[in-house]
Amino acid sequence: MDSWHATFLGLRHLPREVTAFEIEVFFQFSAEEARIIEERRRPELKLGLALQIGFLRMSGRLLDAVRMVPPQLWRHLGERFSVAAPDVASLRAMYRRAPTLIEHQQLACDALGFQWLTGHHRPSPACPRASAAPRTFPHGRSRAAAWICAPLAL
């Protein structure tokens, strides 16, 4: 992993601004990822899933914050998937139903090869991310596990 990439690991929210380089690195999609995104019926769901996949690739965490998404990122995703992108929108506005957000988070994990940690797969004390894991899990253990787990390949 490049040292510049490490600065994004563990982020809970999208940065207020993203550079063209960051968009190029984290929000470009393989043919398989694009296929998964294109399967969404409604345009805003395509944008939401693309955002989830890109953020997970960027930070190693699931995106569930309600802050605003940088307009240049919406424009990029809209152009990539031929969808009219909103000028200003929060994640809350994109996901009217919590089950849709959860489904997109799971699809993002699956698309990037993240695995949920269960049973004997839980991190050992030697795992550097395990010692940094929060002691309480306000959004449930599955989200904490997603934060700790690592992708199979970047």
Rosetta constraint file for C-alpha pairs under 8 A:
AtomPair CA 1 CA 5 HARMONIC 6.68 0.50
AtomPair CA 1 CA 6 HARMONIC 7.20 0.50
AtomPair CA 2 CA 6 HARMONIC 6.78 0.50
AtomPair CA 3 CA 7 HARMONIC 7.15 0.50
AtomPair CA 4 CA 8 HARMONIC 7.82 0.50
AtomPair CA 5 CA 9 HARMONIC 7.14 0.50
AtomPair CA 5 CA 58 HARMONIC 7.58 0.50
AtomPair CA 8 CA 58 HARMONIC 6.12 0.50
AtomPair CA 8 CA 59 HARMONIC 5.07 0.50
AtomPair CA 9 CA 58 HARMONIC 6.86 0.50
AtomPair CA 9 CA 59 HARMONIC 4.15 0.50
AtomPair CA 9 CA 60 HARMONIC 5.87 0.50
AtomPair CA 9 CA 61 HARMONIC 7.77 0.50
AtomPair CA 10 CA 59 HARMONIC 5.23 0.50
AtomPair CA 10 CA 60 HARMONIC 6.19 0.50
AtomPair CA 10 CA 61 HARMONIC 6.12 0.50
AtomPair CA 10 CA 147 HARMONIC 7.13 0.50
AtomPair CA 11 CA 59 HARMONIC 5.44 0.50
AtomPair CA 11 CA 60 HARMONIC 7.96 0.50
AtomPair CA 11 CA 61 HARMONIC 7.02 0.50
AtomPair CA 12 CA 59 HARMONIC 7.85 0.50
AtomPair CA 12 CA 61 HARMONIC 6.98 0.50
AtomPair CA 12 CA 62 HARMONIC 7.78 0.50
AtomPair CA 12 CA 63 HARMONIC 6.75 0.50
AtomPair CA 12 CA 64 HARMONIC 7.99 0.50
AtomPair CA 12 CA 65 HARMONIC 7.14 0.50
AtomPair CA 13 CA 63 HARMONIC 6.78 0.50
AtomPair CA 13 CA 64 HARMONIC 7.95 0.50
AtomPair CA 13 CA 65 HARMONIC 5.99 0.50
AtomPair CA 13 CA 67 HARMONIC 7.21 0.50
AtomPair CA 14 CA 55 HARMONIC 7.34 0.50
AtomPair CA 14 CA 67 HARMONIC 7.78 0.50
AtomPair CA 14 CA 69 HARMONIC 6.90 0.50
AtomPair CA 15 CA 70 HARMONIC 7.89 0.50
AtomPair CA 16 CA 68 HARMONIC 7.77 0.50
AtomPair CA 16 CA 69 HARMONIC 7.32 0.50
AtomPair CA 16 CA 70 HARMONIC 6.05 0.50
AtomPair CA 17 CA 70 HARMONIC 5.79 0.50
AtomPair CA 18 CA 22 HARMONIC 6.08 0.50
AtomPair CA 18 CA 23 HARMONIC 6.70 0.50
AtomPair CA 18 CA 70 HARMONIC 7.07 0.50
AtomPair CA 18 CA 72 HARMONIC 7.72 0.50
AtomPair CA 18 CA 73 HARMONIC 7.28 0.50
AtomPair CA 19 CA 23 HARMONIC 6.30 0.50
AtomPair CA 20 CA 24 HARMONIC 6.09 0.50
AtomPair CA 21 CA 25 HARMONIC 6.19 0.50
AtomPair CA 22 CA 26 HARMONIC 5.89 0.50
AtomPair CA 22 CA 27 HARMONIC 7.62 0.50
AtomPair CA 23 CA 27 HARMONIC 5.02 0.50
AtomPair CA 23 CA 28 HARMONIC 7.20 0.50
AtomPair CA 23 CA 73 HARMONIC 7.00 0.50
AtomPair CA 23 CA 76 HARMONIC 7.87 0.50
AtomPair CA 24 CA 28 HARMONIC 5.81 0.50
AtomPair CA 26 CA 54 HARMONIC 5.21 0.50
AtomPair CA 26 CA 55 HARMONIC 7.24 0.50
AtomPair CA 26 CA 57 HARMONIC 6.00 0.50
AtomPair CA 26 CA 58 HARMONIC 5.59 0.50
AtomPair CA 27 CA 50 HARMONIC 7.56 0.50
AtomPair CA 27 CA 51 HARMONIC 7.60 0.50
AtomPair CA 27 CA 53 HARMONIC 7.77 0.50
AtomPair CA 27 CA 54 HARMONIC 4.73 0.50
AtomPair CA 27 CA 55 HARMONIC 7.86 0.50
AtomPair CA 27 CA 77 HARMONIC 7.78 0.50
AtomPair CA 28 CA 54 HARMONIC 7.60 0.50
AtomPair CA 29 CA 33 HARMONIC 5.58 0.50
AtomPair CA 29 CA 34 HARMONIC 5.75 0.50
AtomPair CA 30 CA 34 HARMONIC 6.06 0.50
AtomPair CA 31 CA 35 HARMONIC 6.13 0.50
AtomPair CA 32 CA 36 HARMONIC 6.37 0.50
AtomPair CA 32 CA 111 HARMONIC 7.87 0.50
AtomPair CA 33 CA 37 HARMONIC 6.28 0.50
AtomPair CA 33 CA 111 HARMONIC 6.16 0.50
AtomPair CA 34 CA 38 HARMONIC 5.98 0.50
AtomPair CA 35 CA 39 HARMONIC 6.32 0.50
AtomPair CA 36 CA 40 HARMONIC 7.48 0.50
AtomPair CA 36 CA 111 HARMONIC 7.90 0.50
AtomPair CA 37 CA 46 HARMONIC 5.38 0.50
AtomPair CA 37 CA 49 HARMONIC 6.19 0.50
AtomPair CA 37 CA 50 HARMONIC 6.31 0.50
AtomPair CA 38 CA 46 HARMONIC 6.34 0.50
AtomPair CA 38 CA 81 HARMONIC 7.43 0.50
AtomPair CA 39 CA 46 HARMONIC 7.90 0.50
AtomPair CA 40 CA 45 HARMONIC 5.98 0.50
AtomPair CA 40 CA 46 HARMONIC 5.51 0.50
AtomPair CA 41 CA 45 HARMONIC 7.12 0.50
AtomPair CA 41 CA 46 HARMONIC 7.54 0.50
AtomPair CA 42 CA 46 HARMONIC 6.66 0.50
AtomPair CA 43 CA 47 HARMONIC 6.55 0.50
AtomPair CA 43 CA 83 HARMONIC 5.84 0.50
AtomPair CA 43 CA 84 HARMONIC 7.72 0.50
AtomPair CA 44 CA 48 HARMONIC 6.09 0.50
AtomPair CA 44 CA 83 HARMONIC 7.89 0.50
AtomPair CA 44 CA 94 HARMONIC 6.44 0.50
AtomPair CA 45 CA 49 HARMONIC 6.07 0.50
AtomPair CA 45 CA 94 HARMONIC 7.37 0.50
AtomPair CA 46 CA 50 HARMONIC 6.13 0.50
AtomPair CA 46 CA 81 HARMONIC 7.48 0.50
AtomPair CA 47 CA 51 HARMONIC 6.07 0.50
AtomPair CA 47 CA 74 HARMONIC 7.66 0.50
AtomPair CA 47 CA 77 HARMONIC 6.29 0.50
AtomPair CA 47 CA 78 HARMONIC 6.91 0.50
AtomPair CA 47 CA 81 HARMONIC 7.81 0.50
AtomPair CA 47 CA 83 HARMONIC 7.84 0.50
AtomPair CA 47 CA 85 HARMONIC 7.83 0.50
AtomPair CA 48 CA 52 HARMONIC 6.25 0.50
AtomPair CA 48 CA 91 HARMONIC 7.74 0.50
AtomPair CA 48 CA 94 HARMONIC 6.54 0.50
AtomPair CA 48 CA 95 HARMONIC 7.78 0.50
AtomPair CA 48 CA 104 HARMONIC 7.57 0.50
AtomPair CA 49 CA 53 HARMONIC 6.24 0.50
AtomPair CA 49 CA 104 HARMONIC 5.47 0.50
AtomPair CA 49 CA 105 HARMONIC 7.75 0.50
AtomPair CA 49 CA 107 HARMONIC 7.84 0.50
AtomPair CA 49 CA 108 HARMONIC 7.08 0.50
AtomPair CA 50 CA 54 HARMONIC 6.15 0.50
AtomPair CA 50 CA 77 HARMONIC 7.11 0.50
AtomPair CA 51 CA 55 HARMONIC 6.00 0.50
AtomPair CA 51 CA 77 HARMONIC 7.81 0.50
AtomPair CA 52 CA 56 HARMONIC 6.06 0.50
AtomPair CA 52 CA 62 HARMONIC 7.01 0.50
AtomPair CA 52 CA 63 HARMONIC 6.15 0.50
AtomPair CA 52 CA 104 HARMONIC 6.82 0.50
AtomPair CA 52 CA 105 HARMONIC 6.36 0.50
AtomPair CA 52 CA 108 HARMONIC 6.04 0.50
AtomPair CA 53 CA 57 HARMONIC 6.18 0.50
AtomPair CA 53 CA 105 HARMONIC 7.92 0.50
AtomPair CA 53 CA 108 HARMONIC 4.70 0.50
AtomPair CA 53 CA 109 HARMONIC 7.55 0.50
AtomPair CA 53 CA 111 HARMONIC 7.57 0.50
AtomPair CA 53 CA 112 HARMONIC 7.42 0.50
AtomPair CA 54 CA 58 HARMONIC 6.10 0.50
AtomPair CA 55 CA 59 HARMONIC 5.97 0.50
AtomPair CA 55 CA 60 HARMONIC 7.52 0.50
AtomPair CA 55 CA 61 HARMONIC 7.29 0.50
AtomPair CA 55 CA 62 HARMONIC 7.19 0.50
AtomPair CA 55 CA 63 HARMONIC 6.57 0.50
AtomPair CA 56 CA 60 HARMONIC 4.80 0.50
AtomPair CA 56 CA 61 HARMONIC 5.16 0.50
AtomPair CA 56 CA 62 HARMONIC 5.67 0.50
AtomPair CA 56 CA 63 HARMONIC 7.16 0.50
AtomPair CA 56 CA 108 HARMONIC 7.11 0.50
AtomPair CA 56 CA 109 HARMONIC 7.58 0.50
AtomPair CA 57 CA 112 HARMONIC 7.39 0.50
AtomPair CA 57 CA 154 HARMONIC 7.42 0.50
AtomPair CA 60 CA 146 HARMONIC 7.79 0.50
AtomPair CA 60 CA 147 HARMONIC 6.24 0.50
AtomPair CA 60 CA 149 HARMONIC 7.88 0.50
AtomPair CA 60 CA 150 HARMONIC 6.93 0.50
AtomPair CA 60 CA 151 HARMONIC 7.67 0.50
AtomPair CA 61 CA 146 HARMONIC 6.33 0.50
AtomPair CA 61 CA 147 HARMONIC 4.87 0.50
AtomPair CA 62 CA 105 HARMONIC 6.32 0.50
AtomPair CA 62 CA 143 HARMONIC 7.18 0.50
AtomPair CA 62 CA 146 HARMONIC 6.99 0.50
AtomPair CA 62 CA 147 HARMONIC 7.19 0.50
AtomPair CA 63 CA 105 HARMONIC 7.59 0.50
AtomPair CA 64 CA 91 HARMONIC 7.38 0.50
AtomPair CA 64 CA 101 HARMONIC 7.84 0.50
AtomPair CA 65 CA 91 HARMONIC 6.82 0.50
AtomPair CA 65 CA 92 HARMONIC 8.00 0.50
AtomPair CA 66 CA 90 HARMONIC 5.53 0.50
AtomPair CA 66 CA 91 HARMONIC 4.92 0.50
AtomPair CA 66 CA 92 HARMONIC 5.33 0.50
AtomPair CA 67 CA 90 HARMONIC 5.51 0.50
AtomPair CA 67 CA 91 HARMONIC 6.74 0.50
AtomPair CA 68 CA 88 HARMONIC 7.00 0.50
AtomPair CA 68 CA 89 HARMONIC 5.78 0.50
AtomPair CA 68 CA 90 HARMONIC 4.31 0.50
AtomPair CA 68 CA 91 HARMONIC 6.96 0.50
AtomPair CA 69 CA 73 HARMONIC 7.07 0.50
AtomPair CA 69 CA 74 HARMONIC 7.08 0.50
AtomPair CA 69 CA 88 HARMONIC 7.11 0.50
AtomPair CA 69 CA 89 HARMONIC 6.28 0.50
AtomPair CA 69 CA 90 HARMONIC 5.89 0.50
AtomPair CA 69 CA 91 HARMONIC 7.42 0.50
AtomPair CA 70 CA 74 HARMONIC 6.68 0.50
AtomPair CA 70 CA 88 HARMONIC 7.69 0.50
AtomPair CA 71 CA 75 HARMONIC 6.19 0.50
AtomPair CA 71 CA 86 HARMONIC 7.73 0.50
AtomPair CA 71 CA 87 HARMONIC 5.75 0.50
AtomPair CA 71 CA 88 HARMONIC 6.20 0.50
AtomPair CA 72 CA 76 HARMONIC 6.18 0.50
AtomPair CA 73 CA 77 HARMONIC 6.22 0.50
AtomPair CA 74 CA 78 HARMONIC 5.93 0.50
AtomPair CA 74 CA 85 HARMONIC 5.50 0.50
AtomPair CA 74 CA 86 HARMONIC 6.64 0.50
AtomPair CA 74 CA 87 HARMONIC 7.33 0.50
AtomPair CA 75 CA 79 HARMONIC 6.09 0.50
AtomPair CA 75 CA 85 HARMONIC 5.68 0.50
AtomPair CA 75 CA 86 HARMONIC 7.83 0.50
AtomPair CA 75 CA 87 HARMONIC 7.92 0.50
AtomPair CA 76 CA 80 HARMONIC 6.11 0.50
AtomPair CA 77 CA 81 HARMONIC 6.19 0.50
AtomPair CA 77 CA 83 HARMONIC 7.84 0.50
AtomPair CA 77 CA 85 HARMONIC 7.37 0.50
AtomPair CA 78 CA 82 HARMONIC 5.55 0.50
AtomPair CA 78 CA 83 HARMONIC 4.54 0.50
AtomPair CA 78 CA 84 HARMONIC 5.58 0.50
AtomPair CA 78 CA 85 HARMONIC 4.78 0.50
AtomPair CA 79 CA 83 HARMONIC 6.47 0.50
AtomPair CA 79 CA 84 HARMONIC 7.75 0.50
AtomPair CA 79 CA 85 HARMONIC 7.92 0.50
AtomPair CA 89 CA 93 HARMONIC 6.17 0.50
AtomPair CA 89 CA 94 HARMONIC 7.21 0.50
AtomPair CA 90 CA 94 HARMONIC 6.58 0.50
AtomPair CA 91 CA 95 HARMONIC 6.25 0.50
AtomPair CA 92 CA 96 HARMONIC 6.66 0.50
AtomPair CA 95 CA 100 HARMONIC 6.57 0.50
AtomPair CA 95 CA 101 HARMONIC 6.06 0.50
AtomPair CA 96 CA 100 HARMONIC 7.93 0.50
AtomPair CA 97 CA 101 HARMONIC 6.95 0.50
AtomPair CA 98 CA 102 HARMONIC 6.35 0.50
AtomPair CA 99 CA 103 HARMONIC 6.05 0.50
AtomPair CA 100 CA 104 HARMONIC 6.15 0.50
AtomPair CA 101 CA 105 HARMONIC 6.19 0.50
AtomPair CA 102 CA 106 HARMONIC 6.26 0.50
AtomPair CA 103 CA 107 HARMONIC 6.16 0.50
AtomPair CA 104 CA 108 HARMONIC 6.04 0.50
AtomPair CA 105 CA 109 HARMONIC 6.32 0.50
AtomPair CA 106 CA 110 HARMONIC 6.19 0.50
AtomPair CA 107 CA 111 HARMONIC 5.97 0.50
AtomPair CA 108 CA 112 HARMONIC 6.23 0.50
AtomPair CA 109 CA 113 HARMONIC 5.97 0.50
AtomPair CA 109 CA 114 HARMONIC 4.73 0.50
AtomPair CA 109 CA 115 HARMONIC 6.91 0.50
AtomPair CA 110 CA 114 HARMONIC 5.98 0.50
AtomPair CA 110 CA 115 HARMONIC 7.42 0.50
AtomPair CA 112 CA 151 HARMONIC 6.53 0.50
AtomPair CA 112 CA 152 HARMONIC 7.67 0.50
AtomPair CA 112 CA 153 HARMONIC 7.75 0.50
AtomPair CA 113 CA 151 HARMONIC 5.53 0.50
AtomPair CA 113 CA 152 HARMONIC 5.55 0.50
AtomPair CA 113 CA 153 HARMONIC 7.36 0.50
AtomPair CA 114 CA 146 HARMONIC 7.69 0.50
AtomPair CA 114 CA 149 HARMONIC 6.74 0.50
AtomPair CA 114 CA 150 HARMONIC 6.22 0.50
AtomPair CA 114 CA 151 HARMONIC 4.61 0.50
AtomPair CA 114 CA 152 HARMONIC 6.52 0.50
AtomPair CA 115 CA 146 HARMONIC 7.57 0.50
AtomPair CA 115 CA 149 HARMONIC 6.59 0.50
AtomPair CA 115 CA 150 HARMONIC 7.63 0.50
AtomPair CA 115 CA 151 HARMONIC 7.38 0.50
AtomPair CA 116 CA 142 HARMONIC 7.26 0.50
AtomPair CA 116 CA 145 HARMONIC 6.20 0.50
AtomPair CA 116 CA 146 HARMONIC 6.14 0.50
AtomPair CA 116 CA 149 HARMONIC 6.81 0.50
AtomPair CA 117 CA 121 HARMONIC 5.31 0.50
AtomPair CA 117 CA 122 HARMONIC 5.48 0.50
AtomPair CA 117 CA 145 HARMONIC 5.69 0.50
AtomPair CA 117 CA 146 HARMONIC 7.52 0.50
AtomPair CA 117 CA 149 HARMONIC 6.66 0.50
AtomPair CA 118 CA 122 HARMONIC 5.86 0.50
AtomPair CA 123 CA 127 HARMONIC 5.84 0.50
AtomPair CA 123 CA 130 HARMONIC 5.89 0.50
AtomPair CA 123 CA 148 HARMONIC 7.92 0.50
AtomPair CA 124 CA 130 HARMONIC 7.09 0.50
AtomPair CA 125 CA 130 HARMONIC 6.53 0.50
AtomPair CA 125 CA 131 HARMONIC 6.60 0.50
AtomPair CA 126 CA 130 HARMONIC 7.81 0.50
AtomPair CA 127 CA 131 HARMONIC 6.96 0.50
AtomPair CA 128 CA 132 HARMONIC 6.96 0.50
AtomPair CA 129 CA 133 HARMONIC 6.27 0.50
AtomPair CA 129 CA 148 HARMONIC 5.82 0.50
AtomPair CA 130 CA 148 HARMONIC 6.26 0.50
AtomPair CA 133 CA 144 HARMONIC 7.15 0.50
AtomPair CA 133 CA 147 HARMONIC 7.76 0.50
AtomPair CA 133 CA 148 HARMONIC 6.85 0.50
AtomPair CA 134 CA 144 HARMONIC 7.41 0.50
AtomPair CA 137 CA 141 HARMONIC 5.79 0.50
AtomPair CA 137 CA 143 HARMONIC 7.82 0.50
AtomPair CA 137 CA 144 HARMONIC 6.40 0.50
AtomPair CA 139 CA 143 HARMONIC 6.34 0.50
AtomPair CA 139 CA 144 HARMONIC 7.80 0.50
AtomPair CA 140 CA 144 HARMONIC 6.88 0.50
AtomPair CA 141 CA 145 HARMONIC 6.05 0.50
AtomPair CA 142 CA 146 HARMONIC 6.19 0.50
AtomPair CA 143 CA 147 HARMONIC 6.30 0.50
AtomPair CA 144 CA 148 HARMONIC 6.43 0.50
AtomPair CA 145 CA 149 HARMONIC 6.03 0.50
